[in-house]
Amino acid sequence: MKQITGVAPSGSMGSGYNVESFKRAMAADPDFIGQDAGSTDMGPYYHGDDKPFLPLSAYRRDLEVMLAAARSARIPLLIGSAITNGSNRTLALMAQMVREVAKEKKLAFRLAVIDAEIDKTYLKAKVANGKVEAMGPDSDLSAAMIDSAGPIVAQMGMEPFMHALEGGADVVIAGRACDDAIFAALPVLRGFDAGLALHCGKILECAGLSAVPYDLGEPMIGRVREDHFEVEPGNADNRCTTVSVAGHSLYERSDPFLQAGPGGINDLTNASFEQIDPRRVKVSGSRFIKDAQYRVKLEGAERIGYRSIVIVGIRDAVMIRELDGVIAHARERAEQRFGTQSDGIHLMFRSYGKDGVMGALEPDKAFVPKEVGLVIDAVAPTQDLATAVAMFTRGVMQHADYPGILTTAGNMAYPFSPFGIPVGPAYRYNIYHLMPVANPLECFPVRFEEIR
């Protein structure tokens, strides 16, 4: 049967995966191994400070297994969003890691490295010509926003991977990439339908999360064919079901049918899911609709100061009942002491157990918990000032007067000493925009290297 088979070792490189399941997946004679190695899920800190999410040793451990397997099977290994934000710096760390592992294991191959970081002068010229469109931020992109951001990356589609493979690459290490494009590149290069390939990539990108029981560290096998694709877990004890696969097709989606990506939209309106045996699901009907103008998403984060936190536990029923008033009093005192509204200071409270996740959107406002985990979160222009604000606020709350109070101290418990924990630089996403490009390779240069 004419098909392209891909294996995803895990849904997140560096998080580890079931090696025995991976060996079983490799026994399916795959045509390539694909691995997503980054995301915006970790928040703006890693984009702004340009650091990997996990220790390099964690990525290296996963790399050693998959690189050796790929070279043993003589099939391509494709890694995207290396590692975390996909900037030049993290991409270089990943590429160097590949060289070191290859040297240790005496492996020889053709390496392709694909940059995704955007030159800021180039981007400013795009903005000046009015060619950048806002996605999430309230304001249009400006030169000042570009200057204030850390590294700015564009999210590549399938085409840079395809170009690398056409150039004879055995191993492809790419900067920021659309997750499903990593897995769709080889099937589309071989002539298979882009809609099916991208939908299959959507399932493979998170590996075992599309199976039952779901596990990010369980490998997944995908087979793209002429009019459908099928997916199967690497673990013989796990199974894909129509519900698990259809459910993951909705993962990280704002629309149940349309999945936007570089260069177009994948339309799942007519997708159908069929259980072909207890462990495999067949999917058909996915359709890729090209944009008239190819566009890529830009991502960047700016520093807003330094963060310090204080974590406390509250078990006093009276204080919990009056907590909103206590917080309002502490916020007022902090404003009097530090001028929090005018000096670039942000003071936040997260009351876990009450409304720490939902905040003002919490629908069950009448619920009274038995205990609350309170996080006092202060962001200020300097680390010292952030800690001062957090600690001052803690002190006000520790000795606050409120209706029904029974004791003037001891109402808050501290799990850590020191109480004030300096977290370091704080960031927010300020660049989340769409940029048109003349062609899919415009801002994703591919560099080849012979590893001996």
C-alpha positions in Angstrom: 0.0 0.0 0.0 1.3 3.4 -1.0 2.0 5.3 2.3 4.3 7.4 4.3 4.8 6.3 7.9 6.0 8.7 10.6 6.8 8.1 14.3 6.6 10.7 17.0 8.6 9.6 20.1 6.8 12.0 22.4 4.7 15.1 22.4 7.4 17.3 23.9 11.1 16.7 23.5 13.0 16.6 26.8 10.0 15.3 28.7 11.1 11.7 28.2 9.3 8.8 26.5 8.7 5.1 26.8 11.7 3.6 25.1 10.2 0.2 24.7 7.1 1.7 23.0 9.5 3.6 20.8 11.3 0.4 19.8 8.0 -1.1 18.9 7.0 1.9 16.8 10.3 1.7 15.0 9.5 -1.9 14.1 6.7 -0.5 12.0 9.4 0.5 9.4 8.7 4.2 9.5 9.9 6.6 6.8 10.8 9.4 9.2 10.9 10.4 12.9 9.4 13.7 13.8 9.7 15.6 17.1 8.2 18.8 18.4 10.7 20.5 20.8 9.1 23.8 21.7 6.0 26.0 22.2 4.6 29.2 23.6 2.8 27.1 26.2 5.6 27.7 28.7 4.8 31.4 28.8 6.7 34.5 27.7 9.7 34.2 30.0 11.4 31.6 27.8 10.8 33.7 24.6 11.9 36.9 26.2 14.9 35.6 28.2 15.9 33.3 25.3 16.3 30.2 27.4 15.3 26.5 27.0 12.4 25.3 29.1 14.2 22.2 30.4 17.8 21.4 31.3 19.9 20.6 28.3 20.5 17.1 29.7 16.8 16.3 29.4 16.8 17.2 25.7 20.1 15.3 25.1 18.8 12.1 26.7 15.8 12.1 24.2 18.0 13.1 21.3 20.5 10.3 21.8 17.8 7.6 21.5 16.0 9.1 18.5 19.1 10.1 16.6 20.7 6.7 16.9 17.4 5.1 15.8 17.0 7.3 12.8 20.6 6.7 11.6 20.3 3.0 12.2 17.1 2.9 10.1 18.6 5.3 7.5 15.5 7.6 7.7 15.3 11.4 8.3 14.9 12.9 11.8 13.0 16.2 11.9 13.0 18.4 15.0 11.1 21.6 15.1 11.0 24.6 17.5 14.4 23.7 18.9 14.5 24.1 21.8 11.5 25.9 23.3 11.3 29.3 21.5 13.2 28.3 18.3 15.5 31.4 18.4 19.0 31.5 16.9 20.5 30.9 20.4 18.4 27.8 21.3 18.7 26.5 17.8 22.5 26.7 18.0 22.3 24.8 21.4 20.3 22.0 19.7 22.6 21.8 16.7 25.7 21.6 18.8 24.1 18.9 20.9 23.5 17.0 17.6 27.2 17.3 16.7 28.3 16.1 20.1 26.0 13.1 20.2 27.1 12.2 16.6 30.7 12.4 17.6 30.2 10.2 20.6 28.2 7.6 18.7 30.4 7.8 15.6 27.5 8.8 13.3 27.8 10.5 9.9 25.0 12.3 8.1 24.0 15.5 6.3 22.6 18.0 8.8 20.2 20.9 7.9 19.7 23.8 10.3 16.8 26.1 9.6 16.7 29.6 11.2 13.5 31.1 12.3 14.6 34.3 14.2 13.7 37.5 12.4 16.1 40.3 11.8 14.6 43.4 13.5 15.7 45.8 10.7 14.0 43.6 8.2 10.8 43.4 10.3 10.7 47.2 10.8 10.8 47.6 7.0 7.8 45.3 6.8 6.0 47.3 9.4 6.8 50.6 7.7 5.1 49.2 4.6 2.0 48.3 6.5 2.4 44.6 6.0 2.0 43.2 9.5 -1.4 42.3 11.0 -2.2 42.1 14.7 -3.5 38.7 16.0 -3.7 38.9 19.8 -2.3 42.3 20.9 -4.5 45.3 21.0 -2.2 47.5 19.0 -0.5 47.3 15.6 3.2 46.3 15.6 5.5 49.3 15.9 9.3 49.8 15.8 9.3 50.5 19.5 7.6 47.2 20.2 10.2 45.4 18.1 13.1 47.1 19.9 11.6 46.2 23.3 11.2 42.5 22.5 13.8 39.8 23.0 14.4 37.5 20.0 11.5 37.6 17.5 10.7 34.3 15.7 8.4 33.4 12.8 6.6 30.1 12.8 7.6 28.1 9.7 5.4 25.8 7.7 6.1 22.6 5.8 8.2 24.2 3.0 11.5 24.8 4.8 11.5 21.2 6.0 10.7 20.1 2.4 13.6 22.2 1.1 16.0 20.7 3.6 14.9 17.2 2.7 15.2 18.0 -1.0 18.8 19.1 -0.3 19.6 15.6 1.0 19.3 16.3 4.8 19.3 13.2 7.0 18.7 15.3 10.1 16.8 18.6 10.2 17.0 20.9 13.2 14.6 23.8 12.8 13.8 26.9 14.7 10.2 27.9 15.6 7.9 25.7 13.5 4.2 24.9 13.3 3.9 21.6 15.1 2.0 19.7 12.5 4.3 20.9 9.7 7.1 18.9 11.1 5.2 15.7 10.4 3.5 16.8 7.1 6.6 17.8 5.3 7.8 14.4 4.0 4.3 13.2 3.0 3.6 16.3 1.1 7.1 16.2 -0.5 6.2 12.7 -1.7 3.0 13.9 -3.3 0.4 13.1 -0.6 -2.5 15.3 0.2 -1.6 18.3 2.4 -4.9 18.3 4.3 -4.5 14.7 5.3 -0.8 15.1 6.1 -1.4 18.2 8.3 -4.3 16.5 10.1 -2.1 13.5 10.7 0.6 15.8 11.9 -1.9 17.4 14.3 -2.4 14.0 15.9 1.3 13.1 16.0 2.5 16.4 17.4 1.4 15.4 20.9 2.0 11.7 20.4 0.2 9.6 23.1 -2.2 12.3 24.1 -4.4 11.0 21.2 -4.5 7.5 22.7 -6.3 5.8 25.6 -4.9 6.0 28.2 -3.3 9.3 27.2 0.3 9.9 27.9 2.5 12.6 26.4 5.5 10.3 26.7 4.0 7.5 24.7 5.1 7.3 21.0 2.5 7.4 18.2 2.6 6.0 14.6 0.9 7.8 11.7 0.4 6.4 8.2 -0.6 8.9 5.5 -2.2 7.3 2.4 -3.8 8.5 -0.8 -7.3 9.2 0.6 -6.9 8.8 4.4 -4.5 8.4 7.2 -4.4 6.1 10.2 -2.9 6.4 13.7 -1.8 3.8 16.1 0.0 3.9 19.5 3.5 2.6 19.9 2.5 0.9 23.2 0.8 -2.4 22.5 -1.4 -1.9 25.6 -2.7 1.5 24.5 -5.3 2.2 21.8 -6.6 5.0 19.6 -10.3 5.4 19.5 -12.5 7.6 17.3 -13.2 9.8 20.4 -9.6 10.1 21.4 -8.4 11.0 17.9 -11.4 13.3 17.1 -10.9 14.9 20.5 -7.3 15.7 19.9 -8.2 17.2 16.5 -9.9 19.9 18.6 -6.8 20.4 20.7 -5.6 24.0 21.0 -8.2 25.2 18.5 -10.5 28.3 18.5 -12.7 26.8 15.8 -13.9 23.1 15.8 -13.5 22.8 12.0 -10.8 25.2 10.8 -7.1 25.0 11.7 -5.1 28.0 10.6 -1.4 27.6 9.9 1.4 29.0 7.7 0.0 29.5 4.2 -3.5 28.4 4.7 -6.3 26.7 6.7 -6.9 23.0 7.2 -10.6 22.4 6.9 -11.9 19.4 9.0 -15.6 20.1 8.3 -16.0 16.8 6.4 -13.5 14.8 8.3 -14.6 11.3 9.4 -13.2 9.0 12.0 -13.5 5.2 11.7 -12.4 2.5 14.1 -10.6 -0.1 11.9 -9.5 -2.4 14.8 -9.2 -2.0 18.6 -6.0 0.0 18.4 -6.2 2.0 15.1 -8.3 4.8 13.8 -8.7 5.8 10.1 -9.3 9.5 9.3 -10.4 10.9 5.9 -12.0 14.1 4.5 -9.5 16.7 5.7 -8.9 19.4 3.2 -6.2 22.1 3.0 -7.2 25.5 1.6 -4.3 27.7 0.6 -4.3 31.4 1.5 -4.1 33.8 -1.5 -1.2 35.5 0.5 1.2 33.3 2.4 1.6 34.6 6.0 3.6 33.5 9.0 3.0 34.1 12.7 5.5 36.2 14.6 6.2 35.7 18.3 8.1 37.9 20.7 8.1 39.0 24.4 9.2 42.1 26.2 10.6 42.5 29.7 8.2 44.3 32.0 10.3 44.2 35.2 11.3 41.7 37.8 9.0 39.3 39.7 9.0 38.3 43.4 6.4 36.1 45.0 5.3 35.1 48.5 3.3 31.9 49.0 1.1 31.5 52.0 -1.6 29.0 53.2 -4.7 30.3 54.9 -6.8 27.9 57.1 -8.6 30.5 59.3 -12.3 30.4 58.3 -12.8 34.0 59.4 -9.9 35.3 57.3 -11.1 33.3 54.3 -14.6 34.7 54.6 -13.1 38.3 54.7 -10.3 37.6 52.2 -11.5 40.0 49.5 -11.6 42.8 52.0 -8.2 41.9 53.3 -6.7 41.9 49.8 -8.3 45.3 49.0 -6.8 46.7 52.2 -3.4 45.3 51.4 -3.5 46.7 47.9 -4.5 50.1 49.2 -1.6 50.1 51.7 0.9 49.1 49.0 -0.3 51.9 46.8 0.3 54.4 49.7 3.7 53.0 50.3 5.0 52.4 46.8 2.8 54.2 44.4 2.0 51.0 42.6 -0.2 52.5 40.0 2.3 55.0 38.7 5.8 53.5 39.1 5.6 50.4 36.9 4.7 48.2 39.7 2.1 45.4 39.3 0.6 43.7 42.4 -1.5 40.6 41.9 -3.1 38.1 44.2 -4.1 34.5 43.3 -6.3 32.8 45.8 -6.1 29.1 44.9 -9.0 27.2 46.3 -11.3 30.2 45.9 -10.8 31.8 42.5 -7.1 31.5 41.7 -7.6 30.0 38.3 -10.7 31.8 37.0 -10.3 35.2 38.9 -13.2 37.5 38.2 -14.7 34.9 35.8 -15.2 32.4 38.6 -19.0 31.5 38.4 -19.3 30.0 41.9 -18.7 33.1 44.0 -20.7 31.8 46.9 -18.4 28.8 47.5 -16.4 29.1 50.8 -13.3 26.9 50.9 -11.8 25.4 54.0 -8.3 26.6 53.0 -6.7 28.9 50.5 -3.3 28.9 48.9 -2.5 32.6 48.3 0.2 33.8 45.9 1.2 37.4 46.3 2.8 38.3 43.0 4.7 41.6 42.6 6.4 42.9 39.4 8.6 46.0 39.7 11.4 47.7 37.8 14.1 46.1 40.0 14.3 42.8 41.8 14.8 44.4 45.2 11.7 46.6 44.8 9.6 43.6 43.7 10.6 41.7 46.8 10.0 44.8 49.0 6.5 45.1 47.6 5.7 41.5 48.0 7.0 41.4 51.6 5.4 44.6 52.6 2.0 43.3 51.3 2.5 40.0 53.1 3.2 41.9 56.4 0.0 44.0 56.0 -2.1 40.9 55.4 -0.4 39.0 58.3 -1.5 41.6 60.8 -4.6 42.9 59.1 -7.7 43.8 61.1 -11.0 42.5 59.7 -14.5 41.8 61.0 -14.7 38.8 63.3 -10.9 38.5 63.7 -9.9 36.2 66.6 -6.2 36.6 66.7 -3.8 39.3 65.5 -1.2 36.9 64.1 -0.7 33.3 63.0 -3.5 33.5 60.4 -1.2 32.7 57.5 1.2 29.7 57.2 4.4 29.9 55.1 5.7 26.7 53.3 9.1 28.3 52.5 11.7 30.4 54.2 12.7 33.0 53.0 9.1 34.2 52.6 10.0 36.5 49.6 11.1 34.5 46.6 12.8 36.5 43.8 11.7 34.9 40.5 13.8 37.0 38.2 12.9 38.9 35.0 9.2 39.0 34.1 7.9 39.2 30.5 4.8 39.5 28.5 4.0 38.7 24.9 4.0 41.9 22.9 4.4 40.5 19.4 1.8 38.0 18.2 1.2 39.1 14.7 0.8 37.8 11.1 3.4 38.8 8.5 3.0 38.2 4.7 6.0 36.8 2.9 6.8 36.6 -0.8 7.4 32.9 -0.5 7.4 30.2 2.3 11.2 30.3 2.5 11.7 34.0 2.7 12.7 34.2 6.4 13.8 30.6 7.0 17.3 30.1 5.5 18.5 26.5 5.4 22.1 25.7 6.1 23.6 22.3 5.3 26.5 20.7 7.2 28.3 17.4 6.7 28.7 15.6 10.0 31.6 13.2 9.9 
